[in-house]
Amino acid sequence: MQTIIELLTNMTHSTTEGKFGVAAIFIYFIIIVAVACYRIKENLKHEHH
């Protein structure tokens, strides 16, 4: 959580390119979490125990 707060704080003091970079990091993080959740859901559906 500290890392996210630090990114947001530094983003406010950054250049336009830096703001786009931080936004890209957040978008990438959201995609990673969404894909992980999807794969977990699919794996739970196809378990054969």
C-alpha positions in Angstrom: 0.0 0.0 0.0 2.9 2.3 0.8 4.2 1.9 -2.8 0.9 3.0 -4.3 0.7 6.0 -2.1 4.2 7.0 -2.9 3.5 6.6 -6.7 0.5 8.8 -6.4 2.4 11.4 -4.3 5.3 11.5 -6.8 2.9 11.7 -9.7 1.6 15.0 -8.5 5.1 16.4 -8.6 6.0 14.8 -11.9 6.1 15.9 -15.6 3.4 15.0 -18.0 5.4 12.0 -19.2 5.8 10.9 -15.6 2.0 11.1 -15.1 1.4 9.0 -18.1 4.0 6.5 -16.8 2.3 6.2 -13.5 -1.1 5.8 -15.2 0.4 3.0 -17.4 1.7 1.2 -14.3 -1.7 1.3 -12.7 -3.4 0.0 -15.9 -0.8 -2.8 -16.2 -1.4 -3.7 -12.5 -5.2 -3.8 -13.0 -4.7 -6.1 -16.1 -2.5 -8.4 -14.2 -4.9 -8.7 -11.3 -7.9 -9.2 -13.7 -6.1 -11.9 -15.6 -5.1 -13.7 -12.4 -8.7 -13.6 -11.1 -10.0 -14.9 -14.4 -7.5 -17.8 -14.4 -8.3 -18.7 -10.8 -12.0 -18.7 -11.6 -11.5 -20.9 -14.7 -9.2 -23.3 -12.8 -11.8 -23.7 -10.0 -14.5 -24.5 -12.7 -12.3 -27.2 -14.3 -11.1 -29.0 -11.2 -11.8 -32.7 -11.2 -11.6 -34.0 -7.6 
